[in-house]
Amino acid sequence: MNDVFQALSDPTRRQILSLLRDGDLSAGQICAHFDLARSTMSGHFRVLKHAHLIVPERNGTTIVYSLNVSVLESVVSSVMRMLDVGEGKPND
């Protein structure tokens, strides 16, 4: 879970996840939204992949990324348990 929090700590990586919320995108399509060097973007992709927040699929020379929603759901669930939120608790 530490890898996920590290990945989510960066605003660029959060924006990448937001872009993928609407559907799969190639690395080039994602990079077009940022004024950053491709090597910098590759570093962001690497952190997101390591945290299992995105899933790459190679199509020839193109890498297409998709959002791994199940990891995000797991993190949200863990945070809610940690904060003792939900679980049938009455609203105060």
N, C-alpha and C positions, 0 to 999 in steps of 0.2 A: 504494500500500500504506500510505502514511502516513495517509491518510484512514480506512482500516480500523482502524489502531492507535489513532488518536484516538477513533474511535467506541467501540472496545472498552475504552478507558481509564475509562469512566464506569460505575459499578455499576448505575445505572438503565437505561442502554442495554443492558447485559449481561442484565439481568432481562427486558427487553422481548424480546430474542432468545430467551431461555429460554422465555418464554410462547409464542412463535411456533413453537417446536420441535414442539409438539403439534398445530399446525394454524393455519390462517389465522384472524385475529381483526380485528374492526373497531377503529377508533381508540377508540371509546367503551368497548368491552370491555377493551382494554388499559389505558385510563385508569382504569378501575374498580379496578385492582390497586394504584394509587398514590395517595398523599395529596398530589398536586401539582396546580398550576393547569394548565388545558388549554393555556395559552400556553407553559408550561414543557415540557409533553409534546410540543407541536408542535415545539419546538426540538430535542428528542431525536429525534423522527421525521425531522426535516430532516437532522440529522447522519447518521443511519442510512441514509437514502435517498441522500445525497451519497456515502457510502461503498459504495453498492450492496449493502448487507447486507439490506435489506428492499425489497420491491416493492409499491407501492401500486396498488390497482385501485378505481376509483370505480364504485359501484353506486348511481345516483341521488344522494342527498345523503350517502351513507355511503361512507367510504373503508375498504377492507379491505386489511390488510397481510399479506404472506406472507414467509417467510424465504427468502433467496437462498442456498441451500446451496452452490452452486458457488463463490461468492466465499469462503465460509468454508473450503471444501476447498482452494482455491488458496492461501489465507493459511497454513493449517496445513502444506501441502506446502512453501511457501517458507521457513517458519520451520525446518522439519525439514532442508531443504537447507542453510540458513544455519548451523545448529548441527551439520551433518554427522551427522545421525541417520538411521538406516535405511539405505537403499541397499545392502542386503545385507551390512552390517557385522556381524561376529561379536559376540555379547554377551560382555563382559568379566566 
